[in-house]
Amino acid sequence: MDLDTIIRITARSLSRHGLVHAYGHCPARLNDTSFRVCPPMPMGLTPVGAACTEVPVSGQLPEGVLGEVRLHQQIYARNSEIGGVIRFMGPNLMALGALGRAPKMRHGFGCYFHPGAGYWNDPQLVRDEDRAIGVIDAMGTSAGVVMRGNGAVVRARDLKQALVLAWYLEDAARVELAALSSGLAEDAPTIDVAEAERRATSAGGIFERMWDHLTHADPEYRP
């Protein structure tokens, strides 16, 4: 499956599962110097076979590429091991971010963000280099960061894994909101970093199975 097809499938799958609406991006690394990004439209409306746009890892964004892609550009520039990035707006993450919180490591899916998802406390859109760098710094060594009023970003070795992590982070936010609404959050157990590192396994087709689950209804999906 070629890279543009993976990007299109990811874009539509994010929409189908309620993780994006009119806004969001899912670029994938092409090589050391460039990446490709989905068309600048609501991701659920991405046509079958639509061309993605190539963006340099450093330098000016090409004409027609939205300014928020600068954040993805900075992530790729800083870490050559990152192959997939997703900017999304899951409803639980939006609510939790508005409360000034990132999800804690309370269940298995939350462990994939050890030592804990970051939090960027700025409601402005990330369209300039300084804010992009600030978001990445807030992410630290985690695979994800919650942005106040602007959803979240995840990064991974490839875009397939990033799609899975986006779903995991939204589920972690769902659990966190449930804990907070129960009134038991402060006394409830969390998973420590050492335990989380052990739990965040990729063995047994963990990512592959969730990728299939999230994408199987897509018109370009091939098992």
One Martini backbone bead per residue (centre of mass of N, CA, C, O) as a GRO file, in nm:
protein
  223
    1MET     BB    1   0.094   0.037   0.025
    2ASP     BB    2   0.080   0.354  -0.027
    3LEU     BB    3   0.112   0.650   0.134
    4ASP     BB    4  -0.142   0.801   0.035
    5THR     BB    5  -0.341   0.579   0.114
    6ILE     BB    6  -0.285   0.582   0.416
    7ILE     BB    7  -0.368   0.875   0.457
    8ARG     BB    8  -0.661   0.854   0.358
    9ILE     BB    9  -0.755   0.634   0.552
   10THR     BB   10  -0.689   0.789   0.810
   11ALA     BB   11  -0.867   1.034   0.766
   12ARG     BB   12  -1.142   0.882   0.747
   13SER     BB   13  -1.118   0.728   1.018
   14LEU     BB   14  -1.114   0.967   1.207
   15SER     BB   15  -1.399   1.058   1.129
   16ARG     BB   16  -1.566   0.794   1.177
   17HIS     BB   17  -1.457   0.805   1.501
   18GLY     BB   18  -1.467   1.119   1.604
   19LEU     BB   19  -1.161   1.270   1.591
   20VAL     BB   20  -1.285   1.448   1.361
   21HIS     BB   21  -1.375   1.713   1.138
   22ALA     BB   22  -1.289   1.996   0.980
   23TYR     BB   23  -1.030   1.926   1.152
   24GLY     BB   24  -0.702   1.823   1.059
   25HIS     BB   25  -0.406   1.597   1.056
   26CYS     BB   26  -0.199   1.338   0.847
   27PRO     BB   27   0.117   1.301   0.835
   28ALA     BB   28   0.387   1.141   0.638
   29ARG     BB   29   0.682   1.007   0.601
   30LEU     BB   30   0.905   0.977   0.326
   31ASN     BB   31   1.180   1.107   0.435
   32ASP     BB   32   1.439   1.298   0.556
   33THR     BB   33   1.309   1.574   0.387
   34SER     BB   34   1.001   1.456   0.381
   35PHE     BB   35   0.639   1.495   0.360
   36ARG     BB   36   0.295   1.393   0.374
   37VAL     BB   37  -0.029   1.548   0.319
   38CYS     BB   38  -0.335   1.598   0.345
   39PRO     BB   39  -0.585   1.742   0.232
   40PRO     BB   40  -0.742   2.072   0.268
   41MET     BB   41  -0.986   1.905   0.435
   42PRO     BB   42  -1.218   1.733   0.541
   43MET     BB   43  -1.128   1.413   0.614
   44GLY     BB   44  -1.402   1.263   0.537
   45LEU     BB   45  -1.377   1.399   0.224
   46THR     BB   46  -1.163   1.227   0.113
   47PRO     BB   47  -1.080   1.114  -0.177
   48VAL     BB   48  -1.036   0.875  -0.378
   49GLY     BB   49  -0.703   0.924  -0.491
   50ALA     BB   50  -0.598   1.159  -0.359
   51ALA     BB   51  -0.365   1.398  -0.344
   52CYS     BB   52  -0.085   1.465  -0.184
   53THR     BB   53   0.146   1.673  -0.004
   54GLU     BB   54   0.463   1.794  -0.025
   55VAL     BB   55   0.688   1.845   0.258
   56PRO     BB   56   0.928   1.997   0.413
   57VAL     BB   57   1.111   1.966   0.703
   58SER     BB   58   1.238   2.233   0.591
   59GLY     BB   59   1.089   2.537   0.567
   60GLN     BB   60   0.856   2.625   0.364
   61LEU     BB   61   0.538   2.615   0.298
   62PRO     BB   62   0.341   2.523   0.075
   63GLU     BB   63   0.106   2.601  -0.124
   64GLY     BB   64  -0.201   2.524   0.057
   65VAL     BB   65  -0.076   2.478   0.327
   66LEU     BB   66  -0.145   2.468   0.640
   67GLY     BB   67  -0.015   2.621   0.922
   68GLU     BB   68  -0.040   2.371   1.125
   69VAL     BB   69   0.190   2.198   0.982
   70ARG     BB   70   0.435   2.316   1.135
   71LEU     BB   71   0.427   2.115   1.368
   72HIS     BB   72   0.499   1.863   1.206
   73GLN     BB   73   0.762   1.968   1.094
   74GLN     BB   74   0.905   1.989   1.373
   75ILE     BB   75   0.886   1.694   1.450
   76TYR     BB   76   1.050   1.580   1.210
   77ALA     BB   77   1.306   1.755   1.256
   78ARG     BB   78   1.368   1.641   1.559
   79ASN     BB   79   1.272   1.328   1.458
   80SER     BB   80   1.369   1.060   1.255
   81GLU     BB   81   1.171   0.828   1.390
   82ILE     BB   82   0.935   0.983   1.284
   83GLY     BB   83   0.639   0.886   1.063
   84GLY     BB   84   0.382   0.988   1.246
   85VAL     BB   85   0.113   1.238   1.250
   86ILE     BB   86  -0.158   1.366   1.469
   87ARG     BB   87  -0.430   1.595   1.439
   88PHE     BB   88  -0.689   1.618   1.688
   89MET     BB   89  -1.064   1.620   1.816
   90GLY     BB   90  -1.157   1.475   2.060
   91PRO     BB   91  -1.412   1.518   2.283
   92ASN     BB   92  -1.262   1.436   2.547
   93LEU     BB   93  -1.007   1.609   2.497
   94MET     BB   94  -1.146   1.880   2.481
   95ALA     BB   95  -1.263   1.875   2.768
   96LEU     BB   96  -1.002   1.824   2.927
   97GLY     BB   97  -0.840   2.067   2.819
   98ALA     BB   98  -1.046   2.282   2.933
   99LEU     BB   99  -0.958   2.180   3.237
  100GLY     BB  100  -0.633   2.154   3.237
  101ARG     BB  101  -0.588   1.849   3.117
  102ALA     BB  102  -0.439   1.532   3.128
  103PRO     BB  103  -0.418   1.212   3.105
  104LYS     BB  104  -0.381   0.953   3.299
  105MET     BB  105  -0.242   0.644   3.406
  106ARG     BB  106  -0.519   0.404   3.430
  107HIS     BB  107  -0.474   0.234   3.162
  108GLY     BB  108  -0.347   0.062   2.908
  109PHE     BB  109  -0.362   0.289   2.687
  110GLY     BB  110  -0.217   0.512   2.864
  111CYS     BB  111   0.076   0.379   2.863
  112TYR     BB  112   0.167   0.491   2.568
  113PHE     BB  113   0.237   0.788   2.736
  114HIS     BB  114   0.490   0.756   2.860
  115PRO     BB  115   0.509   0.954   3.147
  116GLY     BB  116   0.295   1.135   3.004
  117ALA     BB  117   0.097   1.348   2.886
  118GLY     BB  118   0.093   1.647   2.762
  119TYR     BB  119   0.060   2.020   2.817
  120TRP     BB  120  -0.089   2.297   2.636
  121ASN     BB  121  -0.134   2.641   2.761
  122ASP     BB  122  -0.285   2.729   2.462
  123PRO     BB  123  -0.557   2.846   2.254
  124GLN     BB  124  -0.393   2.895   2.017
  125LEU     BB  125  -0.299   2.862   1.717
  126VAL     BB  126  -0.055   2.657   1.542
  127ARG     BB  127   0.129   2.884   1.307
  128ASP     BB  128   0.412   2.888   1.448
  129GLU     BB  129   0.725   2.813   1.552
  130ASP     BB  130   0.712   2.877   1.854
  131ARG     BB  131   0.457   2.709   1.918
  132ALA     BB  132   0.555   2.443   1.807
  133ILE     BB  133   0.789   2.414   2.006
  134GLY     BB  134   0.617   2.428   2.263
  135VAL     BB  135   0.456   2.168   2.218
  136ILE     BB  136   0.698   1.975   2.207
  137ASP     BB  137   0.805   2.041   2.487
  138ALA     BB  138   0.539   1.949   2.633
  139MET     BB  139   0.564   1.649   2.540
  140GLY     BB  140   0.843   1.545   2.533
  141THR     BB  141   0.861   1.184   2.556
  142SER     BB  142   0.595   1.161   2.456
  143ALA     BB  143   0.327   1.063   2.223
  144GLY     BB  144   0.160   1.307   2.369
  145VAL     BB  145  -0.064   1.605   2.338
  146VAL     BB  146  -0.245   1.852   2.500
  147MET     BB  147  -0.456   2.120   2.378
  148ARG     BB  148  -0.589   2.402   2.463
  149GLY     BB  149  -0.873   2.403   2.261
  150ASN     BB  150  -0.704   2.183   2.028
  151GLY     BB  151  -0.665   1.904   2.136
  152ALA     BB  152  -0.429   1.682   1.967
  153VAL     BB  153  -0.105   1.503   1.965
  154VAL     BB  154   0.058   1.247   1.774
  155ARG     BB  155   0.338   1.012   1.774
  156ALA     BB  156   0.523   0.789   1.541
  157ARG     BB  157   0.675   0.558   1.336
  158ASP     BB  158   0.382   0.563   1.203
  159LEU     BB  159   0.061   0.615   1.089
  160LYS     BB  160  -0.074   0.363   1.198
  161GLN     BB  161   0.015   0.404   1.492
  162ALA     BB  162  -0.105   0.689   1.526
  163LEU     BB  163  -0.400   0.609   1.504
  164VAL     BB  164  -0.403   0.434   1.754
  165LEU     BB  165  -0.308   0.656   1.955
  166ALA     BB  166  -0.548   0.840   1.918
  167TRP     BB  167  -0.752   0.642   2.036
  168TYR     BB  168  -0.610   0.602   2.309
  169LEU     BB  169  -0.619   0.899   2.408
  170GLU     BB  170  -0.924   0.928   2.401
  171ASP     BB  171  -0.973   0.697   2.606
  172ALA     BB  172  -0.814   0.826   2.838
  173ALA     BB  173  -1.006   1.069   2.858
  174ARG     BB  174  -1.259   0.912   2.926
  175VAL     BB  175  -1.151   0.794   3.193
  176GLU     BB  176  -1.083   1.063   3.331
  177LEU     BB  177  -1.371   1.180   3.331
  178ALA     BB  178  -1.494   0.949   3.494
  179ALA     BB  179  -1.320   0.990   3.744
  180LEU     BB  180  -1.402   1.283   3.800
  181SER     BB  181  -1.719   1.233   3.813
  182SER     BB  182  -1.699   1.030   4.067
  183GLY     BB  183  -1.486   1.157   4.292
  184LEU     BB  184  -1.213   0.939   4.280
  185ALA     BB  185  -0.945   1.039   4.144
  186GLU     BB  186  -0.745   1.107   4.384
  187ASP     BB  187  -0.764   0.787   4.500
  188ALA     BB  188  -0.698   0.659   4.251
  189PRO     BB  189  -0.523   0.461   4.061
  190THR     BB  190  -0.206   0.450   3.907
  191ILE     BB  191   0.043   0.414   3.662
  192ASP     BB  192   0.353   0.359   3.656
  193VAL     BB  193   0.620   0.386   3.453
  194ALA     BB  194   0.725   0.095   3.464
  195GLU     BB  195   0.453  -0.038   3.407
  196ALA     BB  196   0.393   0.112   3.142
  197GLU     BB  197   0.633   0.008   2.978
  198ARG     BB  198   0.536  -0.290   2.991
  199ARG     BB  199   0.240  -0.245   2.872
  200ALA     BB  200   0.359  -0.096   2.603
  201THR     BB  201   0.303  -0.307   2.373
  202SER     BB  202   0.354  -0.468   2.032
  203ALA     BB  203   0.275  -0.738   2.083
  204GLY     BB  204   0.040  -0.935   1.914
  205GLY     BB  205  -0.077  -0.713   1.713
  206ILE     BB  206  -0.182  -0.450   1.843
  207PHE     BB  207  -0.173  -0.241   1.605
  208GLU     BB  208  -0.288  -0.409   1.371
  209ARG     BB  209  -0.569  -0.466   1.492
  210MET     BB  210  -0.659  -0.168   1.527
  211TRP     BB  211  -0.626  -0.080   1.240
  212ASP     BB  212  -0.839  -0.272   1.125
  213HIS     BB  213  -1.075  -0.168   1.296
  214LEU     BB  214  -1.057   0.144   1.198
  215THR     BB  215  -1.040   0.072   0.854
  216HIS     BB  216  -1.233  -0.154   0.718
  217ALA     BB  217  -1.460   0.062   0.593
  218ASP     BB  218  -1.277   0.150   0.378
  219PRO     BB  219  -1.249   0.179   0.030
  220GLU     BB  220  -0.908   0.130   0.052
  221TYR     BB  221  -0.909  -0.121   0.205
  222ARG     BB  222  -0.647  -0.373   0.285
  223PRO     BB  223  -0.559  -0.674   0.450
   0.00000   0.00000   0.00000
